[in-house]
């Protein structure tokens, strides 16, 4: 059974899928930050194997006993007045290894004024999307490896058009308890639309990611390192607005070297006092920083920072993430221990 599961996982990883990034796939909300903790650590941390039940939305192999009867509710006042949030809950049926997870991601794009091709007003309309995830994780034999999976049921309504889809996430996690080190490989959003908006089938935001983290010995710091969107290389494209012109009027386009491409896949994060009731978090997303960077102006795009405070059975989290000079995002979360 375990051999079959591992074979299926690696076959899924090896499939030649050239899924694209933002603007070229549908259901892009599936890649939004799932919690304040995720946001503070750069937006895509994969190896939090502890009480954080929201982590399972991104990596189902992290589902563990500490998530038992934990309920998390998260909200963000996102860019452009968009509101979205997540909810997550886990329950242990069998104290040995039978922990099951359920989560929800919801986004509301707000109200828009509609016009026809002649510019005549047609009334207001709205848009919203949601995804329900259910997942489970199992230890691979008596090894230090854990294999997990999520199934997502996705619904989307944009004006008069609607769509329904199904996707799966799969994660393989390695845990070394002696040095408090974790590493994971995750395949996300592998699926398809079952019903389309207007008869044209669109790809889902498929992604392969790899992450590592470790708590330092005798130092209250945990570092996180994530390599995102490994299914696409190169990930960076030259920005025409950054072309330079010499005195003779010759233009030279932006060049992105090998190191620049590697950095665009990289996210780093640090947690101070990771096991305490009070935590400080900071992260840096290199791709966000580079894509939203403004020439000759320092706007700290890609930087994020947050805090977490635990009071009895409640844990409150807040994060502020820098995007552009015009707009940033705030993330709020609460996790309740129902045991």
Secondary structure, DSSP 4 states (H G I P E B T S, - for coil): -HHHHHHHHHHHHHS------TTSSB-GGGGS--SHHHHHTTS------SS-GGGGGT-GGG--GGGTTEEEEEEEE-GGG-EEEEEEEEEEEETTTEEEEEEEEEEEEEEEEEE-TT--EEEEEEEEEEEEEEEEEEE-TTSSEEEEEEEEEEEEEETTEEEEEEEEEEEEEEEETTTTEEEEEEEEEEEEEEE-SSS----B--EEEEEEEEEPTTSSEEEEEEE--TTSSS-----GGG-EE-TTS-EE-----HHHHHHHTEEEEEEESTTSSEEEEEEEEHHHHHHT-BTTB---TTEEEEEEEEETTEEEEEEEE---SS--EEEEEEEEE--
